[in-house]
Structures are given as C-alpha cells and as structure tokens.
Amino acid sequence: MMAQPASKTVRTGDLYDDMTDFGDFASTSDEEIDVEEYAEPWEKYLIEHKLGAGGFSTVWMALDLQENKDVAVKVFRKGDFGDIELRIQDEIVRSVQDRSHLVIYSDTFILKGSDGHHRVMVFPLMGPCLDRYTVTNLAISTHMSAAKQLLKALEALHNAGIVHRDLSESNCLWGMAPLHNLSRTAKYELLTWPLKITIQDIELWKPEELVWPIQVPETLRTEDFYLADFSLAMKVGDPVAQPGDPPLCFCSPERLHGKAPSFACDMWSYMVNFVELYQGGRPFHDGYIGGVLTTITARLGPLPEQWKGSYIYDDCLDSWYDQNRTPDTSKTLASELARYRPDADLAERELVLSIMQKVFLYSPEERLTATQLLADPSFKALMARYGC
C-alpha cells in the first residue's frame, strides 16, 4: 500500500506564506484532491512529505495544525494490521514504566480510502533510522550512546513482558530537531522536495501516486535514540499477534528453526544492531549460498545437531549441523572485529568480543537479558570509555 501527500491545505489561515502551493506536487489540476475527502479528522493534519513504507503501512510527515507541530502519520494497509499495533501500543502505555526511548502514538483515527477503511496512527516525528551506510560518519561515542539507549528501551519493554520481535535497523531511530517554525518551502529545502511517479495496479488509499521518501540531513539529527514500530510486538503468552519475523540478518537462529518468539530473540537482534553501531557493518550476511545461517555458522560454529530438519525454509545445508566442521579462523567474530576496527586497541576489542559472545549463543536460555547486559562488566567498561 502506497500513498501520497494531500493536494491542498486542509484549512485556511496564515500559518505559512506558501502552505497552499506544495501539498500534492501535482502536475495538473486534475490530480488535486483535498485531504478532507480521505482523512478524519481532516481539519487537524496536513500531509507534507513521505517518510517511508513497510509491509504493513506507509508513514507520512504531517503538520498538526491545532498544535503547530510536525508529526508522523502511519497509514496501515486495510485489514486488522493497525488494530493489532494499536492494541499493543495501548498495552505499552499501560505497563511500561519508562517509555522515554519508545515511539508511542498520540492519536488514532480511521481513513476512508477508495479501497476501504484504514487505521491511522499519529506519532512524534523522528529522524533517520540506523543505516550502515551512514553510521560510519558519526563519532563512535555517538554510536555507543545509541547502543545504550536502545538497550534501555528494550529492557523497559521486556520488564513489562513485551517482546518486540522486529528489532532491525529500520526500527531504530535517531531523534530529529523540530521543524514547526519553518515554512513549508524551508522544510522541503532541508528534506528534499517530494518526487513522484505514476503507478498502476497497486492497492492504494489514494490512487496512482508513488512518492520518494524523505532524506533527513545530518544537521537535523539529534543524539537521542529510539525504538519504534510495534507492528509485530506481543505480550509473552498472548495468542493474538501479527505473523512475521525480523529481516533474516537480524533474526535469531532458533526462530529460523520454528521456535517461539522470546526475549532472547530480541537480544540476538539487539546484538546485531550493537555490532553494526560499533564496527559499521553487520556481523551476519545473507548474500551467500544458504543465506544468513551460512555466515552465522562460519562465525560461531555448527548449529545444534537436534535442530536439523526443523529449518523453516528450503535452502537448508547439512554443513550447518556438522559437529566435526573445522572453524575458519578468518571468519570468526574476532577476525571480523579486527578487520572493521583496526583503530581500536586490543583491550577494547576484547571488551566488544566479550559482549558479543554473551549474546550470540545458540541456546536462548544462555543469552544475557537486557538487564544483565546493562550490568555486565565488559559492557559497562566499554560504555565508560565513551562517556556513556
């Protein structure tokens, strides 16, 4: 499901000198459609730009006209996708004590589209997601601060009995400086002007438009770091949950063998993000024969033999479970760490290796919890090196 910005301002006024000109970026007047034909409450939100799209939703940058602040408007595909996230979001509000690093909704309503009704949720506007192509431009102290903030967010969720289930880089977000005092033209000059192309035969809430997502410049990023998108999140033991897993590079090996989601699955995914933040590259890759488990076993050794036969996909390799397999010393966690971070001294690399080895374990029961990792001597020593 894709969408596009509204074509005109949703109400008159002098909030901005150029508000009426740039909502739709339509090439002809025939393409202009007022947002009030689609959204309730139409008088409150003005769609300004696209933030991104996923399997269940498309997210738009919008102006809350009543509060005069920028927000993110998440439009779900038709179906119960949005209602499931709303349910777990309400559970988070009820049960999570520290929500300071969680992206929580502030409003919700129903969007009437040409193909049916869609749940809409409104969130604070956040900055860019964790991206391995840009993270190398940031100071390592910024990386480690983000890693600690993310772990504390995960601890808060887990303490309330909630598993995130999709702790991938796209759901780990930097903060963003406020833009509400800028005109729309000034916003677009900072964030890039929306580019669009015509598309056909795709289920849309507003027809025939595909808009290129926002590009957030480094100057707008803040040092705050957040965990977002609870579309797959679930209360432990709750039978009502969205089916799905994180991207393969972030998915724990037991989930790839049909095991139920758990806090330990989140911890594996967290450690993938931690490694990406520290060394600027993922520890595991899926561009090999057999996919991500080929690199996992190259780094960590063979999978438990009893897992053989339970892999959930078709491209299973017997070598993954070969207990006599000889490790390749050029592909271990330690060798990869030295390759990515030759600038780090040996003592620091040993701290990082110790942290990884306490979470990248095949047995979920043996992995450190979020609370345990925050208290772990190696983790604390590494954070202290960077003032975190």
HELIX and SHEET records of a PDB file:
HELIX    1   1 SER A   29  GLU A   31  5                                   3    
HELIX    2   2 VAL A   35  GLU A   37  5                                   3    
HELIX    3   3 PHE A   81  SER A   95  1                                  15    
HELIX    4   4 VAL A  135  ASN A  137  5                                   3    
HELIX    5   5 ILE A  140  ASN A  159  1                                  20    
HELIX    6   6 GLU A  169  ASN A  171  5                                   3    
HELIX    7   7 ARG A  184  LEU A  191  1                                   8    
HELIX    8   8 GLU A  218  LEU A  220  5                                   3    
HELIX    9   9 LEU A  248  PHE A  250  5                                   3    
HELIX   10  10 ARG A  255  HIS A  257  5                                   3    
HELIX   11  11 PHE A  263  GLN A  279  1                                  17    
HELIX   12  12 VAL A  292  LEU A  300  1                                   9    
HELIX   13  13 GLU A  305  TRP A  307  5                                   3    
HELIX   14  14 ASP A  318  TYR A  321  5                                   4    
HELIX   15  15 THR A  329  LYS A  331  5                                   3    
HELIX   16  16 LEU A  333  TYR A  340  1                                   8    
HELIX   17  17 LEU A  346  GLN A  357  1                                  12    
HELIX   18  18 PRO A  364  GLU A  366  5                                   3    
HELIX   19  19 ALA A  370  ALA A  375  1                                   6    
HELIX   20  20 PRO A  377  ARG A  385  1                                   9    
SHEET    1   A 5 TYR A  45  ALA A  53  0                                        
SHEET    2   A 5 SER A  57  ASP A  64 -1                                        
SHEET    3   A 5 LYS A  69  PHE A  76 -1                                        
SHEET    4   A 5 GLY A 116  PRO A 124 -1                                        
SHEET    5   A 5 ASP A 107  GLY A 113 -1                                        
SHEET    1   B 2 ILE A 162  VAL A 163  0                                        
SHEET    2   B 2 MET A 234  LYS A 235 -1                                        
SHEET    1   C 2 CYS A 172  MET A 176  0                                        
SHEET    2   C 2 ARG A 221  LEU A 227 -1                                        
SHEET    1   D 2 LYS A 196  ILE A 197  0                                        
SHEET    2   D 2 LEU A 210  VAL A 211 -1                                        
END                                                                             
